[in-house]
Amino acid sequence: MTNILPAIRSPADLRHLSIAQLQQLASEARQRIIEVVGRNGGHLASNLGVAELTIALHYVFDLSHDRLLWDVGHQAYVHKLLTGRNERFDTLRKAGGISGFPSIHESPYDLFDVGHAGTAIATAVGMARASQILGDNRRVVALVGDASIVNGVAFEGLNNAGVLKRQFLIVLNDNSMGIAPTQGGMAEYLAKFRVSGLYEEAKRRAKQYLPQIPIIGQAAFDAIDHLKEAIKASVSPHQIFEQMGFIYVGPTDGHDIEHLIELLQALKDVQHPVLLHVHTEKGRGAPFASAEPTKFHSPRPFSVEESDCGCKVTIQSGGRSWTSAFADALIEAAREDARVFALTAAMPDGTGLNKFQPIFPERYLDAGIAESATVDMAAGMARGGLRPVCAIYSTFLQRAFDQIFQEVVLQELPVVFCLDRAGLVGSDGAVHHGFLDITYLRGFPRMVVMAPGDEPELNAALRLALSLDQPSAIRYPRDNVPEPLGMECPPFELGKSRLLQDGPDATLLVYGALCRQALDAAALLAADGIRVSVVNARFAKPMDREMVAAACDGRPVLTIEDHSILGGFGSAVLEAVQELGLSTANVTRLGLPAERFIPHATRAGQLKDCGLDADGIAAAVRGVLADRGGALRLRSVRGVGVGAA
């Protein structure tokens, strides 16, 4: 049998294929994804589930002209294979290779760089209105999946989409899963349709009515309305989507490619907002992934061994991660304090709370893809006397900025924010880097902002946070914890730093997880006869002013952080220096560059790119010592984030 996928150069090639060939193409796309993700890691189960749906959309719509928006972006691998990126797909998530998310720099078929959930419906409404005003007659489709429909912004988008007077199609890819099993009332609402017996009945009735539907016009509207009313009468008199102004069609089988094409052909020119509810199986085509879709949502590289007893899947092992260290620290804290309550927003595995939940099921909440609501619920818990710990990725906590302000900080409530994936995140790239959390948190009155340098410090930071009667945040990266920074770990004291190494030539003020790189840089410098002090600052707020005053004694001072050079730890140090009446001339900041995003690669490669590995830090120290006495300036080392005050 001749393979079809290598011959697909653009979606136009699909329209020459038979239904049987399209089904074969779906199988080939799945196999290609399994092979590449097995080598590179990446999002597996979600992409395996949308093969037929993606092919059908590209078959029916001309998406070189029409608009397709992805929500969420991690389900777009088949889309990439169909839009001219198959030959480079082996480079997925590698430095210089294909992104794991839609990317405007890769293809005109990718309209947004999409890494956060809940955004597609609202942006699609914006594109629909632009098309209407400009008169270019572009059809607009939003593909919503992995439980992002429960996000508040998605509902705001639905509210605005329902009043459109033109074509607008939302395809709800309902696979019963987000990154973890879908949570909340909407999940239960959708489940009623899947188990009601309507599932096959909808398909049967659709096949009965679809032959009667012409391509466009009032007859199409009437026939779809007839189908809708028949379905609605057999299931629910109060369809939530219909009440929001949509024609609701479904649920239908998301793996029946022929039927999907029939439905999409009938719906594509309906001049009214339509929601097509499609049921798919997350992980389809890989039994190990469909059996454990959470485990295989975004696995590390893995291998599959086939045998007479089935298949054995071995996921590449890593060292002990910061995430695991946090989970164990939180479990221990919860054993000692019955007030500790853990919350996350659809990220139990990614934050480590999947270890916490079975031990303390009554003190755990996954709120779904709803960061703002998660923070508000934590505020309510804190007001009620609990000690809530919100474990949310740094980049996703940005979505709850106003709730942090209004419901937590303004009320002076002791909510603890634990920010996983702070800093550079590796192969997920720019959509997931946590490069702004210091900036957006340290401006809040009485907010404590800290970062540990190793696992013992993470334990100590969490214990301090849980003892405070004010809000606090702890940041740590997507990486393995380094070897301990010393024989003993002094307790965390509010606004107190830790001296790791003393030396007369310069001082490295390090914030958090880059302490190990700074110590390694100090060893490289020592080989050249340069002896530097290394200080683990621990706090970006409150700043250890005694430490800052001691460091700024005329020697060069370099601040080091895995964060934007603007508004971060280095900026906080400069503010403290200025407030102390000291000269800022000898302070140089090392951090992420201010005016470019760091592309996907390994985290180690990204740190090197930014001059934040041991070699880069050592080079910066040598440069500062060589330039000492120069004029006030902004400098750049290898084009990375380096600034002198």
C-alpha positions as CSV (number, residue, x, y, z in Angstrom):
1,M,0.0,0.0,0.0
2,T,1.4,3.4,-1.0
3,N,1.8,5.9,1.8
4,I,-0.4,9.0,1.2
5,L,1.0,11.5,3.8
6,P,4.4,12.2,2.0
7,A,2.4,13.3,-1.0
8,I,0.4,15.9,0.9
9,R,2.1,19.3,0.3
10,S,-1.0,21.4,1.1
11,P,-4.6,20.9,2.1
12,A,-5.6,21.2,-1.6
13,D,-4.2,17.7,-2.1
14,L,-6.8,16.2,0.2
15,R,-9.6,17.0,-2.2
16,H,-8.4,14.5,-4.7
17,L,-8.6,11.6,-2.2
18,S,-11.4,9.1,-1.6
19,I,-13.0,8.6,1.8
20,A,-11.0,5.3,2.1
21,Q,-7.8,7.3,1.4
22,L,-8.6,10.0,3.9
23,Q,-9.1,7.3,6.5
24,Q,-5.7,5.8,5.6
25,L,-4.2,9.3,5.8
26,A,-5.6,9.7,9.4
27,S,-3.9,6.4,10.3
28,E,-0.6,7.6,8.8
29,A,-0.8,10.9,10.5
30,R,-1.3,9.2,13.9
31,Q,1.7,6.9,13.2
32,R,3.9,9.8,12.3
33,I,2.9,11.6,15.5
34,I,3.6,8.6,17.6
35,E,7.0,8.1,16.1
36,V,8.1,11.7,16.4
37,V,6.7,12.3,19.9
38,G,8.3,9.0,21.0
39,R,11.7,10.5,20.0
40,N,11.2,14.2,20.9
41,G,8.5,14.2,23.6
42,G,5.4,16.4,23.1
43,H,1.6,16.4,23.2
44,L,0.5,13.0,22.2
45,A,-3.0,11.9,23.2
46,S,-4.8,15.1,22.2
47,N,-3.3,15.1,18.7
48,L,-4.2,11.4,18.1
49,G,-7.8,12.3,18.9
50,V,-8.3,14.9,16.2
51,A,-6.9,13.3,13.1
52,E,-10.2,12.7,11.3
53,L,-11.6,16.0,12.5
54,T,-8.6,18.0,11.3
55,I,-8.6,16.3,7.9
56,A,-12.3,16.9,7.5
57,L,-11.9,20.6,8.3
58,H,-9.1,21.0,5.7
59,Y,-11.1,19.0,3.2
60,V,-14.2,21.1,3.4
61,F,-12.8,24.6,4.1
62,D,-10.2,26.4,2.0
63,L,-8.1,27.5,5.0
64,S,-5.7,29.4,2.8
65,H,-8.6,31.9,2.6
66,D,-11.0,30.9,5.4
67,R,-10.0,31.2,9.0
68,L,-9.3,28.3,11.5
69,L,-8.4,29.2,15.1
70,W,-7.1,26.6,17.5
71,D,-8.1,26.3,21.1
72,V,-6.0,24.8,22.5
73,G,-2.8,24.9,20.4
74,H,-1.4,21.6,21.5
75,Q,-3.9,19.7,19.3
76,A,-2.5,21.1,16.0
77,Y,0.1,18.4,15.0
78,V,-2.1,16.9,12.3
79,H,-2.8,20.4,11.0
80,K,1.0,20.9,10.7
81,L,1.4,17.7,8.8
82,L,-1.3,18.8,6.3
83,T,0.0,22.3,5.8
84,G,3.5,21.6,4.3
85,R,5.4,20.7,7.5
86,N,5.6,16.9,7.3
87,E,9.2,16.9,6.0
88,R,10.4,18.9,9.0
89,F,8.1,17.3,11.5
90,D,11.0,15.3,12.9
91,T,12.4,18.6,14.3
92,L,9.2,19.0,16.4
93,R,10.1,21.0,19.6
94,K,13.8,20.9,18.8
95,A,15.9,24.0,18.6
96,G,15.4,25.6,15.2
97,G,12.6,23.1,14.4
98,I,8.9,23.0,14.3
99,S,7.0,24.5,17.3
100,G,4.8,22.3,19.4
101,F,2.1,24.9,19.0
102,P,0.7,26.9,16.1
103,S,3.2,29.6,15.1
104,I,2.7,32.6,12.9
105,H,6.4,32.3,11.9
106,E,5.9,28.8,10.5
107,S,2.9,29.0,8.2
108,P,0.2,31.3,6.9
109,Y,-2.3,28.6,8.1
110,D,-1.3,29.5,11.7
111,L,-3.1,32.7,12.6
112,F,-1.9,33.0,16.2
113,D,0.8,31.6,18.5
114,V,-1.6,29.7,20.8
115,G,-0.5,28.2,24.1
116,H,-3.2,29.4,26.6
117,A,-6.7,27.9,26.5
118,G,-10.0,29.7,26.1
119,T,-9.0,32.3,23.6
120,A,-10.1,31.0,20.2
121,I,-13.8,31.9,20.3
122,A,-13.3,35.5,21.2
123,T,-10.5,36.0,18.6
124,A,-12.6,34.2,16.0
125,V,-15.4,36.7,16.7
126,G,-12.9,39.5,16.1
127,M,-11.8,38.0,12.8
128,A,-15.5,37.4,11.8
129,R,-16.3,41.0,12.4
130,A,-13.2,42.1,10.5
131,S,-14.2,40.0,7.5
132,Q,-17.7,41.4,7.6
133,I,-16.5,45.0,7.6
134,L,-13.8,44.4,4.9
135,G,-16.2,42.4,2.8
136,D,-13.8,39.6,2.1
137,N,-16.3,36.8,2.8
138,R,-13.9,34.6,4.8
139,R,-15.6,31.7,6.7
140,V,-14.5,31.5,10.3
141,V,-14.0,28.3,12.3
142,A,-12.9,27.9,16.0
143,L,-11.8,24.4,17.0
144,V,-12.2,24.2,20.8
145,G,-10.9,21.1,22.6
146,D,-9.4,19.6,25.7
147,A,-12.0,21.2,28.0
148,S,-11.1,24.8,27.2
149,I,-14.8,25.5,26.6
150,V,-15.2,25.7,30.4
151,N,-12.8,28.7,30.5
152,G,-14.4,32.0,31.4
153,V,-13.0,33.8,28.4
154,A,-14.5,31.0,26.2
155,F,-18.0,31.8,27.7
156,E,-17.4,35.5,27.1
157,G,-16.6,34.6,23.5
158,L,-19.7,32.5,23.2
159,N,-21.8,35.4,24.5
160,N,-20.4,37.7,21.8
161,A,-20.5,35.1,19.0
162,G,-24.2,34.4,19.6
163,V,-25.2,37.8,18.2
164,L,-23.3,37.6,14.9
165,K,-25.4,37.9,11.8
166,R,-23.1,35.8,9.5
167,Q,-21.4,32.5,9.2
168,F,-19.6,31.4,12.3
169,L,-18.8,27.8,13.2
170,I,-17.5,26.5,16.6
171,V,-16.4,22.9,16.6
172,L,-16.5,21.6,20.1
173,N,-14.0,18.7,20.3
174,D,-15.4,16.9,23.4
175,N,-13.0,14.1,24.5
176,S,-14.1,14.1,28.1
177,M,-10.6,15.3,29.0
178,G,-8.6,18.4,29.4
179,I,-5.0,17.8,30.5
180,A,-6.7,15.9,33.3
181,P,-10.3,14.7,33.4
182,T,-12.6,17.6,32.8
183,Q,-14.0,19.2,36.0
184,G,-17.2,20.9,36.9
185,G,-20.8,21.3,35.9
186,M,-20.2,21.8,32.2
187,A,-18.3,18.5,32.0
188,E,-21.4,16.8,33.6
189,Y,-23.7,18.6,31.2
190,L,-21.8,17.4,28.1
191,A,-21.6,13.9,29.5
192,K,-25.4,13.7,29.6
193,F,-25.4,13.9,25.9
194,R,-22.8,11.2,25.4
195,V,-24.6,8.7,27.6
196,S,-28.2,9.6,26.8
197,G,-28.6,7.3,23.8
198,L,-28.8,10.4,21.6
199,Y,-25.3,9.8,20.4
200,E,-26.1,7.2,17.7
201,E,-29.6,8.7,17.2
202,A,-28.1,12.1,16.2
203,K,-25.9,10.4,13.6
204,R,-28.9,8.4,12.2
205,R,-31.1,11.5,12.0
206,A,-28.3,13.6,10.4
207,K,-27.9,11.0,7.7
208,Q,-31.7,11.1,7.1
209,Y,-31.9,14.9,6.8
210,L,-28.6,15.8,5.2
211,P,-29.4,14.6,1.7
212,Q,-32.3,17.1,1.7
213,I,-30.0,20.0,2.5
214,P,-28.8,22.2,-0.4
215,I,-25.5,24.0,0.0
216,I,-26.7,27.4,1.0
217,G,-29.9,29.4,1.5
218,Q,-33.0,29.3,3.7
219,A,-33.6,25.7,2.9
220,A,-30.3,24.8,4.6
221,F,-31.2,26.8,7.6
222,D,-34.7,25.2,7.8
223,A,-33.4,21.7,7.4
224,I,-30.7,22.1,10.1
225,D,-33.3,23.7,12.3
226,H,-35.5,20.6,11.7
227,L,-32.6,18.3,12.7
228,K,-31.9,20.5,15.7
229,E,-35.4,20.5,17.0
230,A,-35.7,16.7,16.6
231,I,-32.5,16.2,18.6
232,K,-33.4,18.8,21.2
233,A,-36.8,17.3,21.8
234,S,-35.3,13.9,22.6
235,V,-32.7,15.2,25.0
236,S,-33.1,18.5,26.6
237,P,-35.6,21.4,26.3
238,H,-33.1,23.9,27.6
239,Q,-30.0,23.7,25.5
240,I,-27.3,26.1,26.9
241,F,-25.8,26.8,23.5
242,E,-29.1,27.5,21.9
243,Q,-30.0,30.0,24.7
244,M,-26.7,31.8,23.8
245,G,-27.8,32.2,20.1
246,F,-26.3,29.1,18.4
247,I,-27.7,26.4,16.2
248,Y,-26.6,23.3,18.1
249,V,-25.7,20.2,16.1
250,G,-24.5,16.9,17.7
251,P,-23.0,15.2,19.4
252,T,-21.5,13.3,16.5
253,D,-18.7,10.8,16.0
254,G,-15.5,12.7,15.6
255,H,-13.8,9.6,14.0
256,D,-16.4,9.1,11.2
257,I,-14.7,11.1,8.5
258,E,-17.3,10.6,5.9
259,H,-20.1,11.9,8.2
260,L,-17.9,14.8,9.4
261,I,-17.4,15.9,5.8
262,E,-21.2,15.7,5.2
263,L,-21.9,17.7,8.3
264,L,-19.3,20.4,7.6
265,Q,-20.4,20.7,4.0
266,A,-23.9,21.3,5.2
267,L,-22.9,23.8,7.9
268,K,-20.1,25.8,6.3
269,D,-22.4,28.4,4.7
270,V,-25.1,28.7,7.3
271,Q,-25.4,32.4,7.9
272,H,-25.9,32.0,11.7
273,P,-23.6,31.0,14.5
274,V,-23.4,27.2,14.7
275,L,-21.9,24.9,17.3
276,L,-21.0,21.4,16.1
277,H,-20.5,19.1,19.1
278,V,-18.0,16.3,18.2
279,H,-17.1,13.4,20.4
280,T,-13.5,12.1,20.0
281,E,-11.3,9.6,21.9
282,K,-8.2,11.2,23.3
283,G,-5.2,8.9,22.4
284,R,-7.1,7.1,19.6
285,G,-4.8,4.8,17.6
286,A,-2.4,4.2,20.5
287,P,-4.0,1.9,23.0
288,F,-1.5,2.8,25.7
289,A,-2.4,6.5,25.2
290,S,-6.2,6.1,25.1
291,A,-6.0,3.9,28.2
292,E,-4.0,6.6,30.1
293,P,-4.7,9.9,28.3
294,T,-3.5,12.0,31.2
295,K,-0.2,10.2,31.4
296,F,0.3,10.6,27.7
297,H,-1.0,14.1,27.4
298,S,2.6,15.5,27.1
299,P,5.0,12.7,27.8
300,R,8.8,12.7,27.7
301,P,10.3,10.7,24.8
302,F,9.2,7.0,25.1
303,S,9.7,3.7,23.4
304,V,7.1,1.0,22.5
305,E,7.9,-2.7,22.5
306,E,5.4,-5.0,20.9
307,S,5.0,-8.6,22.1
308,D,2.5,-11.4,22.2
309,C,1.3,-10.1,25.5
310,G,0.6,-6.6,24.1
311,C,2.9,-3.6,24.2
312,K,5.2,-2.2,26.8
313,V,5.7,1.5,26.9
314,T,8.8,2.9,28.6
315,I,8.9,6.7,29.2
316,Q,12.4,8.2,29.3
317,S,13.2,8.8,33.0
318,G,14.4,12.1,34.3
319,G,15.9,13.1,37.6
320,R,14.0,14.5,40.5
321,S,12.0,17.5,39.4
322,W,11.2,20.7,41.2
323,T,7.5,19.7,40.6
324,S,8.0,16.4,42.5
325,A,9.9,18.2,45.3
326,F,7.1,20.7,45.7
327,A,4.5,17.9,45.9
328,D,6.3,16.1,48.6
329,A,6.9,19.3,50.5
330,L,3.2,20.2,50.3
331,I,2.1,16.7,51.4
332,E,4.4,16.9,54.5
333,A,3.1,20.4,55.3
334,A,-0.5,19.2,55.0
335,R,0.1,16.3,57.4
336,E,1.3,18.8,60.0
337,D,-1.5,21.5,59.4
338,A,-5.1,20.5,58.7
339,R,-5.8,23.9,57.3
340,V,-3.6,23.4,54.2
341,F,-5.7,23.1,51.0
342,A,-4.3,22.6,47.5
343,L,-5.8,24.0,44.4
344,T,-4.9,23.9,40.7
345,A,-6.4,24.9,37.4
346,A,-6.5,21.7,35.2
347,M,-2.8,20.9,35.9
348,P,-2.8,18.2,38.6
349,D,0.0,16.3,36.9
350,G,2.0,19.3,35.8
351,T,2.0,20.8,39.2
352,G,2.5,17.6,41.1
353,L,-0.8,17.7,42.9
354,N,-1.8,14.3,41.4
355,K,0.4,13.0,44.3
356,F,-1.4,15.2,46.8
357,Q,-5.0,14.4,45.8
358,P,-5.2,10.7,46.7
359,I,-3.7,11.4,50.2
360,F,-5.9,14.4,50.9
361,P,-8.9,14.1,48.6
362,E,-11.0,16.4,50.8
363,R,-8.4,19.1,50.7
364,Y,-7.8,19.2,47.0
365,L,-9.6,21.0,44.2
366,D,-9.0,21.0,40.4
367,A,-11.1,23.9,39.2
368,G,-10.5,23.2,35.5
369,I,-9.1,25.7,33.0
370,A,-10.2,28.6,35.2
371,E,-7.2,30.3,36.8
372,S,-9.2,33.4,37.8
373,A,-11.9,31.4,39.6
374,T,-9.2,29.2,41.2
375,V,-7.7,32.3,42.8
376,D,-11.0,33.6,43.9
377,M,-11.9,30.3,45.5
378,A,-8.6,30.3,47.3
379,A,-9.4,33.8,48.6
380,G,-12.7,32.5,49.9
381,M,-11.0,29.6,51.6
382,A,-8.4,31.9,53.2
383,R,-11.2,34.2,54.5
384,G,-12.8,31.1,55.9
385,G,-9.7,30.1,57.9
386,L,-7.9,27.7,55.6
387,R,-4.3,28.0,54.2
388,P,-4.9,27.6,50.5
389,V,-1.9,26.8,48.2
390,C,-2.5,27.7,44.5
391,A,-0.2,25.6,42.3
392,I,-0.4,27.2,38.8
393,Y,2.2,27.6,36.0
394,S,3.7,31.1,36.1
395,T,2.5,31.9,32.5
396,F,-1.1,30.8,33.4
397,L,-1.2,32.8,36.7
398,Q,-1.0,35.9,34.5
399,R,-4.6,35.2,33.6
400,A,-5.6,35.8,37.2
401,F,-3.8,39.1,37.8
402,D,-6.8,41.0,38.7
403,Q,-8.1,38.4,41.1
404,I,-4.7,38.3,42.9
405,F,-5.1,42.0,43.4
406,Q,-8.7,42.4,44.2
407,E,-9.6,39.2,46.1
408,V,-6.2,38.3,47.7
409,V,-3.8,41.2,48.1
410,L,-6.3,43.9,48.8
411,Q,-7.9,41.8,51.5
412,E,-4.5,40.8,52.9
413,L,-5.3,37.1,52.8
414,P,-2.6,34.4,53.3
415,V,-2.9,32.6,50.0
416,V,0.3,30.9,48.8
417,F,1.0,31.0,45.1
418,C,3.4,28.2,43.9
419,L,4.5,29.0,40.4
420,D,5.7,26.0,38.5
421,R,7.4,26.5,35.1
422,A,8.8,29.9,36.2
423,G,11.5,31.1,33.8
424,L,12.5,29.2,30.7
425,V,10.5,26.1,30.0
426,G,12.4,24.3,27.3
427,S,10.6,22.7,24.4
428,D,7.2,24.3,25.0
429,G,8.8,27.6,24.0
430,A,7.6,31.2,24.1
431,V,3.9,30.5,24.8
432,H,4.8,28.9,28.1
433,H,7.9,30.8,29.4
434,G,7.2,32.2,32.9
435,F,9.2,35.4,32.4
436,L,7.0,38.1,34.0
437,D,6.0,36.8,37.5
438,I,8.4,38.8,39.5
439,T,7.3,41.9,37.7
440,Y,3.6,41.4,38.1
441,L,3.8,40.2,41.7
442,R,6.3,42.4,43.5
443,G,4.3,45.5,42.8
444,F,1.6,44.3,45.1
445,P,1.7,45.8,48.7
446,R,2.7,43.2,51.3
447,M,3.2,40.4,48.7
448,V,6.2,38.2,49.6
449,V,8.0,37.1,46.5
450,M,10.7,34.3,46.9
451,A,12.6,31.6,45.1
452,P,14.5,28.7,46.5
453,G,17.8,27.5,45.1
454,D,17.5,23.7,45.9
455,E,15.0,21.2,47.3
456,P,15.8,21.9,51.0
457,E,15.2,25.6,50.3
458,L,11.9,24.8,48.6
459,N,10.7,23.0,51.7
460,A,11.9,26.0,53.9
461,A,10.2,28.5,51.6
462,L,6.9,26.7,51.7
463,R,7.0,26.5,55.5
464,L,7.6,30.2,55.8
465,A,4.8,31.0,53.3
466,L,2.3,28.9,55.3
467,S,3.3,30.7,58.5
468,L,2.7,34.2,57.1
469,D,-0.5,36.2,57.5
470,Q,-0.1,37.8,54.1
471,P,0.0,36.6,50.5
472,S,3.2,35.1,49.2
473,A,4.6,33.5,46.0
474,I,7.3,30.8,45.4
475,R,8.7,30.4,41.9
476,Y,10.7,27.4,40.6
477,P,11.5,26.1,37.1
478,R,10.6,23.1,34.9
479,D,13.8,21.3,35.6
480,N,15.4,18.9,37.9
481,V,16.4,20.1,41.4
482,P,20.2,20.6,41.6
483,E,22.4,19.0,44.2
484,P,22.1,20.8,47.5
485,L,23.8,24.2,47.8
486,G,25.4,23.3,51.1
487,M,25.6,20.8,53.9
488,E,22.8,22.5,55.8
489,C,19.9,24.7,54.8
490,P,19.3,27.7,57.0
491,P,15.6,28.4,57.6
492,F,13.9,31.0,55.4
493,E,13.6,34.3,57.3
494,L,11.5,37.1,55.8
495,G,13.7,39.3,53.6
496,K,17.0,37.5,54.5
497,S,19.5,36.2,51.9
498,R,22.0,33.4,52.2
499,L,25.8,33.7,51.5
500,L,26.9,30.6,49.5
501,Q,30.5,31.6,48.8
502,D,32.7,34.6,49.7
503,G,35.2,36.3,47.4
504,P,36.8,39.7,47.0
505,D,36.6,40.4,43.3
506,A,32.9,40.6,42.5
507,T,29.5,39.6,43.9
508,L,26.9,37.5,42.2
509,L,23.4,38.1,43.6
510,V,21.3,35.2,42.4
511,Y,17.6,34.8,42.6
512,G,16.4,31.2,42.9
513,A,17.1,28.3,40.6
514,L,20.2,29.6,39.0
515,C,22.3,29.4,42.1
516,R,23.9,26.2,40.9
517,Q,24.9,27.8,37.6
518,A,26.4,30.8,39.5
519,L,28.4,28.5,41.8
520,D,29.7,26.6,38.7
521,A,30.6,29.9,37.1
522,A,32.5,30.9,40.3
523,A,34.5,27.6,39.9
524,L,35.4,28.5,36.3
525,L,36.5,32.0,37.4
526,A,38.5,30.6,40.3
527,A,40.6,28.7,37.8
528,D,41.5,32.1,36.3
529,G,42.4,33.5,39.7
530,I,39.1,35.5,40.0
531,R,37.3,35.0,43.3
532,V,33.7,36.0,43.6
533,S,31.0,36.0,46.3
534,V,27.8,34.1,45.5
535,V,24.7,35.2,47.4
536,N,21.4,33.4,47.2
537,A,19.0,36.3,47.5
538,R,16.0,34.1,48.2
539,F,13.7,37.1,48.2
540,A,12.8,39.6,45.4
541,K,10.4,41.2,48.0
542,P,11.2,42.1,50.7
543,M,14.7,42.7,49.6
544,D,17.6,42.0,52.0
545,R,18.9,45.6,52.2
546,E,21.7,44.7,54.5
547,M,23.0,42.3,51.9
548,V,22.6,44.9,49.1
549,A,24.5,47.5,51.1
550,A,27.3,45.1,51.9
551,A,27.6,44.0,48.2
552,C,27.6,47.5,46.9
553,D,30.9,48.4,48.5
554,G,32.7,49.4,45.2
555,R,33.1,45.9,43.8
556,P,31.2,44.9,40.7
557,V,27.8,43.4,41.4
558,L,26.0,41.1,38.9
559,T,22.3,40.2,39.5
560,I,21.3,36.8,38.0
561,E,17.7,35.7,37.3
562,D,15.7,33.4,35.0
563,H,13.2,36.2,34.3
564,S,12.9,39.2,32.1
565,I,15.6,41.8,32.7
566,L,12.8,44.4,32.9
567,G,11.1,44.8,36.2
568,G,12.5,41.6,37.7
569,F,14.9,40.8,40.6
570,G,17.8,42.9,39.1
571,S,15.4,45.9,38.9
572,A,14.4,45.4,42.5
573,V,18.1,45.4,43.5
574,L,18.7,48.7,41.6
575,E,15.7,50.2,43.4
576,A,17.1,49.2,46.7
577,V,20.6,50.5,45.8
578,Q,19.1,53.9,44.8
579,E,16.9,54.0,48.0
580,L,20.0,53.3,50.1
581,G,21.7,56.3,48.5
582,L,24.4,54.1,47.0
583,S,25.9,54.2,43.5
584,T,24.3,51.9,40.9
585,A,27.2,52.3,38.5
586,N,28.7,48.9,39.4
587,V,25.5,46.9,39.1
588,T,25.0,44.7,36.0
589,R,21.9,42.7,35.5
590,L,21.8,39.3,33.8
591,G,18.4,38.0,32.7
592,L,16.2,37.2,29.8
593,P,16.4,39.7,26.9
594,A,13.8,42.5,27.0
595,E,12.9,42.6,23.3
596,R,12.9,39.1,21.9
597,F,11.2,35.8,22.8
598,I,13.3,32.8,23.4
599,P,12.3,30.0,21.0
600,H,11.7,26.4,21.9
601,A,14.8,24.3,22.7
602,T,16.1,22.4,25.7
603,R,16.1,24.5,28.9
604,A,19.9,24.1,29.0
605,G,20.1,25.4,25.5
606,Q,17.9,28.4,26.3
607,L,20.0,29.3,29.3
608,K,23.1,29.2,27.1
609,D,21.3,31.3,24.5
610,C,20.6,33.9,27.2
611,G,24.1,33.8,28.8
612,L,22.7,32.3,32.0
613,D,24.6,29.1,32.0
614,A,27.9,28.8,33.9
615,D,30.0,29.8,30.9
616,G,27.8,32.8,30.1
617,I,27.8,34.1,33.7
618,A,31.6,33.6,33.9
619,A,32.0,35.5,30.6
620,A,29.9,38.4,31.9
621,V,32.0,38.6,35.1
622,R,35.2,38.8,33.0
623,G,33.7,41.4,30.8
624,V,32.6,43.6,33.7
625,L,36.0,43.3,35.4
626,A,37.7,44.2,32.1
627,D,35.4,47.2,31.5
628,R,35.5,48.4,35.1
629,G,35.6,52.1,35.3
630,G,33.8,52.6,31.9
631,A,31.0,55.1,31.4
632,L,27.4,54.5,32.4
633,R,26.0,52.3,29.7
634,L,23.7,49.5,28.5
635,R,25.7,46.6,27.2
636,S,24.9,43.4,25.4
637,V,26.8,40.1,25.7
638,R,26.1,37.9,22.7
639,G,22.8,39.7,22.2
640,V,21.4,38.5,25.5
641,G,19.7,40.2,28.4
642,V,22.5,42.1,30.1
643,G,22.2,45.6,31.4
644,A,24.3,47.9,33.4
645,A,22.8,50.5,35.6
